[in-house]
Amino acid sequence: MQTHLDLENLVKSCISANRESQYKFYRYFYSFCFAACITYCRSSDDVQEVVNDGFLKIFMDLKSFRARYENFEASLKGWIKKIMICTAIDHYRKNKKNYFFNDLNDDVFESSATESSAIDKLSYDEIIMLVQCLSPAYRIVFSLYVIHGFKHEEIARELKISVGTSKSNLVRARMNIQKMIRSGFRQSISRSSKRNAAVLCES
């Protein structure tokens, strides 16, 4: 376990472009970064690409990092997480067309709200697998809003869409997750077969 002093020294060494220190930094924060990016990507290969791109940005910008809290590691993780999420968004913009649906009527919003309790009962691993099966547009809005706590105004600004479109795509993401649950996705997971669960994913 790295101490705060060790991390501070490690960061200083990384800023000096010490390859061994950068490797240690990468190994230490890899799992944290992977977890931050996993819901934005459909496959582990995509996650790996986003994480690696994120680390490149981190090493380039590390000299600009300033600890905002007394806990150095907590400050560093917050800074790293923000970079990883931004990298995931950039990856989405670069590789996917923005097929967002426009605003929905109030009836659809109310219907979605009554069904959200089933999602709340899922485990973290189950939610991850379900979210990875969503279309890219639904997946990124759901991940930003539900998992990382972005507001619709922030999502709209990052993705260059309207607030109403952000809300609509969140509703549709929830509805698709509900559909997968009703189709037996959870039972497939409980049998510990990702291959069977993947059949239920959206095309």
C-alpha positions as CSV (number, residue, x, y, z in Angstrom):
1,M,0.0,0.0,0.0
2,Q,1.4,3.3,-1.0
3,T,1.6,6.0,1.6
4,H,0.7,9.6,0.8
5,L,4.3,10.6,0.9
6,D,5.2,7.7,-1.4
7,L,2.5,8.8,-3.8
8,E,3.7,12.4,-3.8
9,N,7.3,11.2,-4.6
10,L,5.9,8.8,-7.2
11,V,4.0,11.7,-8.9
12,K,7.1,13.9,-8.9
13,S,9.1,11.1,-10.4
14,C,6.4,10.6,-13.1
15,I,6.5,14.3,-13.9
16,S,10.3,13.8,-14.5
17,A,9.3,11.1,-17.1
18,N,10.9,8.3,-15.1
19,R,9.7,5.2,-16.9
20,E,9.8,2.9,-13.9
21,S,7.8,5.3,-11.8
22,Q,5.2,5.7,-14.6
23,Y,4.9,1.9,-14.7
24,K,4.4,1.8,-10.9
25,F,1.8,4.6,-11.2
26,Y,0.0,2.7,-14.0
27,R,-0.1,-0.6,-12.1
28,Y,-1.3,1.2,-8.9
29,F,-4.2,3.0,-10.5
30,Y,-5.1,0.6,-13.3
31,S,-8.0,-1.1,-11.5
32,F,-9.4,2.2,-10.3
33,C,-9.3,3.6,-13.9
34,F,-10.7,0.4,-15.4
35,A,-13.7,0.5,-13.0
36,A,-14.3,4.2,-13.9
37,C,-14.4,3.5,-17.6
38,I,-16.1,0.1,-17.8
39,T,-19.7,1.2,-18.2
40,Y,-18.8,3.5,-21.1
41,C,-17.5,0.7,-23.2
42,R,-19.1,-2.5,-24.6
43,S,-16.0,-4.7,-24.5
44,S,-12.9,-5.1,-22.3
45,D,-10.8,-4.2,-25.4
46,D,-12.6,-0.8,-25.6
47,V,-12.1,-0.3,-21.9
48,Q,-8.4,-1.0,-22.3
49,E,-8.1,1.5,-25.1
50,V,-9.8,4.2,-23.1
51,V,-7.7,3.5,-20.0
52,N,-4.5,3.6,-21.9
53,D,-5.4,6.8,-23.7
54,G,-6.4,8.2,-20.3
55,F,-3.0,7.4,-18.8
56,L,-1.3,9.1,-21.7
57,K,-3.3,12.3,-20.9
58,I,-2.5,11.8,-17.2
59,F,1.2,11.6,-17.7
60,M,1.1,14.6,-20.0
61,D,-0.9,16.7,-17.6
62,L,0.4,15.4,-14.2
63,K,2.5,18.5,-13.7
64,S,-0.7,20.6,-13.5
65,F,-2.2,18.4,-10.7
66,R,-2.8,20.2,-7.4
67,A,-4.1,18.3,-4.4
68,R,-7.5,19.8,-3.4
69,Y,-7.9,17.9,-0.2
70,E,-5.8,17.0,2.8
71,N,-5.9,13.4,1.6
72,F,-3.4,13.4,-1.3
73,E,-4.6,10.1,-2.8
74,A,-8.3,11.1,-2.7
75,S,-7.4,14.3,-4.5
76,L,-5.4,12.4,-7.1
77,K,-8.1,9.8,-7.7
78,G,-10.7,12.5,-8.2
79,W,-8.4,14.2,-10.8
80,I,-7.6,10.9,-12.5
81,K,-11.3,9.9,-12.6
82,K,-12.3,13.1,-14.3
83,I,-9.6,12.6,-17.0
84,M,-10.8,9.0,-17.5
85,I,-14.4,10.0,-17.9
86,C,-13.5,12.8,-20.3
87,T,-11.4,10.3,-22.3
88,A,-14.3,7.9,-22.4
89,I,-16.5,10.7,-23.8
90,D,-13.8,11.6,-26.4
91,H,-13.7,7.9,-27.4
92,Y,-17.4,7.8,-27.8
93,R,-17.4,11.0,-30.0
94,K,-14.6,9.6,-32.2
95,N,-15.9,6.1,-32.7
96,K,-19.7,6.4,-32.6
97,K,-22.3,8.5,-34.4
98,N,-24.5,10.4,-32.1
99,Y,-27.8,8.6,-32.6
100,F,-29.8,10.3,-29.8
101,F,-33.6,10.2,-29.5
102,N,-35.4,13.5,-29.1
103,D,-37.6,14.5,-26.2
104,L,-40.3,12.1,-24.9
105,N,-43.7,12.9,-23.6
106,D,-44.5,12.9,-19.8
107,D,-46.3,9.6,-19.9
108,V,-43.1,7.8,-20.9
109,F,-41.2,9.5,-18.1
110,E,-43.8,8.5,-15.6
111,S,-43.8,4.9,-16.9
112,S,-40.0,4.7,-16.6
113,A,-40.1,6.1,-13.0
114,T,-42.5,3.3,-11.9
115,E,-40.2,0.6,-13.2
116,S,-36.9,1.9,-11.9
117,S,-37.2,0.0,-8.6
118,A,-36.2,-3.2,-10.4
119,I,-32.9,-1.7,-11.5
120,D,-32.2,-0.5,-7.9
121,K,-32.3,-4.1,-6.8
122,L,-29.5,-5.2,-9.1
123,S,-26.0,-5.8,-7.9
124,Y,-23.2,-3.7,-9.2
125,D,-21.9,-6.4,-11.4
126,E,-25.3,-7.0,-12.9
127,I,-25.8,-3.3,-13.6
128,I,-22.4,-3.2,-15.3
129,M,-23.2,-6.1,-17.6
130,L,-26.6,-4.7,-18.5
131,V,-25.2,-1.2,-19.2
132,Q,-22.6,-2.6,-21.5
133,C,-25.4,-4.1,-23.6
134,L,-27.0,-0.7,-24.2
135,S,-26.5,1.2,-27.5
136,P,-23.6,3.7,-27.2
137,A,-25.9,6.7,-26.9
138,Y,-27.9,5.2,-24.1
139,R,-24.9,3.8,-22.4
140,I,-23.0,7.0,-22.2
141,V,-26.0,9.0,-20.8
142,F,-26.9,6.3,-18.3
143,S,-23.3,6.0,-17.1
144,L,-22.8,9.8,-16.7
145,Y,-26.1,10.3,-14.9
146,V,-26.6,7.2,-12.8
147,I,-23.1,6.0,-12.1
148,H,-21.0,9.2,-12.0
149,G,-23.6,11.7,-10.9
150,F,-23.6,14.1,-13.7
151,K,-26.6,16.5,-14.0
152,H,-28.5,16.6,-17.3
153,E,-27.2,20.1,-17.9
154,E,-23.7,18.8,-17.6
155,I,-24.4,15.8,-19.9
156,A,-26.0,18.1,-22.5
157,R,-22.9,20.4,-22.5
158,E,-20.4,17.5,-22.7
159,L,-22.3,15.6,-25.5
160,K,-23.6,18.7,-27.3
161,I,-27.2,17.7,-27.0
162,S,-30.3,19.3,-25.4
163,V,-31.2,18.7,-21.8
164,G,-34.4,17.1,-23.0
165,T,-32.5,14.7,-25.2
166,S,-30.3,13.7,-22.3
167,K,-33.4,13.0,-20.2
168,S,-35.1,11.1,-23.0
169,N,-32.1,8.9,-23.6
170,L,-31.8,8.1,-19.9
171,V,-35.4,7.1,-19.9
172,R,-34.9,4.9,-22.9
173,A,-31.8,3.4,-21.3
174,R,-33.8,2.4,-18.2
175,M,-36.6,1.0,-20.4
176,N,-34.1,-1.1,-22.3
177,I,-32.6,-2.4,-19.1
178,Q,-36.0,-3.3,-17.9
179,K,-36.7,-5.1,-21.1
180,M,-33.4,-7.1,-20.7
181,I,-34.4,-8.0,-17.1
182,R,-37.8,-9.2,-18.2
183,S,-36.2,-11.2,-21.0
184,G,-34.2,-13.2,-18.4
185,F,-30.9,-11.4,-18.4
186,R,-30.5,-11.7,-14.7
187,Q,-31.1,-15.4,-14.8
188,S,-28.4,-15.8,-17.4
189,I,-26.0,-13.9,-15.1
190,S,-26.9,-16.0,-12.1
191,R,-25.9,-19.1,-14.1
192,S,-22.5,-17.4,-14.4
193,S,-22.6,-17.5,-18.2
194,K,-21.6,-14.2,-19.8
195,R,-21.9,-15.9,-23.2
196,N,-25.6,-16.6,-22.5
197,A,-26.2,-13.2,-21.1
198,A,-24.6,-11.5,-24.1
199,V,-27.3,-13.0,-26.4
200,L,-29.8,-10.7,-24.8
201,C,-27.8,-7.6,-25.5
202,E,-29.0,-5.1,-28.0
203,S,-27.6,-5.4,-31.5
